[in-house]
Amino acid sequence: MNKSLAHLLYKHCIVYLDDIICWADSLEEMESIIDEVCACMGAAGLKLNGEKSCFLTKRLEVLGHWVEEGMLIPDAEKLQWVKVECKNVGEVRSLMGALSYFRKFVPKFS
């Protein structure tokens, strides 16, 4: 898919494994991009799965995060493991290591 959509990559779409995420500033531009993506996929002999496709949405779940209007937000359901009770220093260190992943989402995290 990367080869088929090379001229659109990182300008109007990204590809991750078998997923394509497209974006645009207007509905007209989005329609044009979707048409072009479909044409490129057809030319490469690839098909889109209509049941798994999602069009014209402002919020999208990707790899355990929500992408919404230029923001990357961790999925709250994936954070349920944070509610733990640490019983010793080793468990506290383990929790701090796991929480440091979320450093980019928490201002002044230290």
C-alpha positions as CSV (number, residue, x, y, z in Angstrom):
1,M,0.0,0.0,0.0
2,N,2.9,2.4,0.7
3,K,4.0,2.1,-2.9
4,S,0.4,2.6,-4.3
5,L,-0.1,5.7,-2.1
6,A,3.4,7.1,-2.1
7,H,2.4,10.5,-3.6
8,L,-0.2,11.0,-0.8
9,L,1.8,9.7,2.2
10,Y,2.2,12.2,5.0
11,K,0.5,14.9,2.9
12,H,-3.0,13.5,3.1
13,C,-2.7,9.9,4.5
14,I,-0.7,7.5,6.4
15,V,-0.5,3.7,6.2
16,Y,0.0,1.3,9.0
17,L,0.0,-2.4,8.2
18,D,-3.5,-2.7,6.5
19,D,-5.0,0.5,7.7
20,I,-5.1,3.8,5.8
21,I,-5.9,7.1,7.7
22,C,-6.7,10.1,5.5
23,W,-7.3,13.7,6.5
24,A,-8.2,17.0,4.8
25,D,-9.2,20.6,5.7
26,S,-12.5,20.5,3.9
27,L,-15.2,18.1,2.8
28,E,-14.5,18.7,-0.9
29,E,-10.8,18.0,-0.4
30,M,-11.6,14.8,1.6
31,E,-13.9,13.5,-1.2
32,S,-11.0,14.1,-3.7
33,I,-8.5,12.3,-1.5
34,I,-10.9,9.3,-0.9
35,D,-11.5,9.1,-4.7
36,E,-7.7,9.1,-5.3
37,V,-7.1,6.5,-2.6
38,C,-9.8,4.2,-4.0
39,A,-8.4,4.6,-7.5
40,C,-4.8,3.8,-6.4
41,M,-6.0,0.8,-4.4
42,G,-8.0,-0.5,-7.4
43,A,-5.0,0.0,-9.7
44,A,-2.8,-2.0,-7.3
45,G,-5.4,-4.8,-7.2
46,L,-6.3,-4.1,-3.6
47,K,-9.8,-3.9,-2.1
48,L,-11.2,-1.9,0.8
49,N,-13.3,-3.7,3.4
50,G,-16.5,-1.7,3.7
51,E,-17.4,-3.3,7.0
52,K,-14.2,-2.2,8.6
53,S,-14.1,1.3,7.0
54,C,-15.0,4.5,8.7
55,F,-15.5,7.7,6.7
56,L,-15.8,11.4,7.7
57,T,-15.2,11.1,11.4
58,K,-13.6,13.6,13.7
59,R,-12.5,11.0,16.3
60,L,-10.6,7.9,15.5
61,E,-9.2,5.1,17.7
62,V,-5.6,4.1,16.6
63,L,-3.3,1.8,18.5
64,G,-5.0,2.3,21.9
65,H,-5.2,6.1,21.5
66,W,-7.9,8.5,20.3
67,V,-7.0,11.0,17.6
68,E,-9.3,14.0,17.7
69,E,-8.8,17.4,16.1
70,G,-5.0,17.3,16.2
71,M,-4.8,15.8,19.7
72,L,-3.5,12.3,20.7
73,I,-5.4,11.1,23.8
74,P,-4.8,7.8,25.6
75,D,-7.8,5.5,25.7
76,A,-9.3,5.7,29.3
77,E,-10.3,2.0,29.1
78,K,-6.6,1.1,28.6
79,L,-5.7,3.0,31.7
80,Q,-7.7,0.8,34.2
81,W,-4.5,-1.1,35.1
82,V,-3.2,2.1,36.8
83,K,-5.6,1.6,39.7
84,V,-3.2,-0.7,41.7
85,E,-1.9,-0.8,45.2
86,C,1.8,-1.1,45.5
87,K,2.9,-3.3,48.3
88,N,6.7,-2.8,48.1
89,V,9.4,-0.6,46.6
90,G,9.8,-2.9,43.6
91,E,6.1,-2.6,42.7
92,V,6.4,1.2,43.0
93,R,9.4,1.3,40.6
94,S,7.5,-0.9,38.2
95,L,4.5,1.3,38.3
96,M,6.6,4.5,37.8
97,G,8.3,2.9,34.8
98,A,4.9,2.0,33.2
99,L,3.5,5.5,34.0
100,S,6.5,7.2,32.3
101,Y,5.0,6.1,29.0
102,F,2.3,8.7,29.6
103,R,4.9,11.5,30.1
104,K,4.0,13.1,26.8
105,F,0.3,13.4,27.9
106,V,0.9,14.9,31.4
107,P,2.4,18.4,31.6
108,K,5.2,18.8,34.2
109,F,5.4,15.0,34.7
110,S,8.4,14.1,36.7
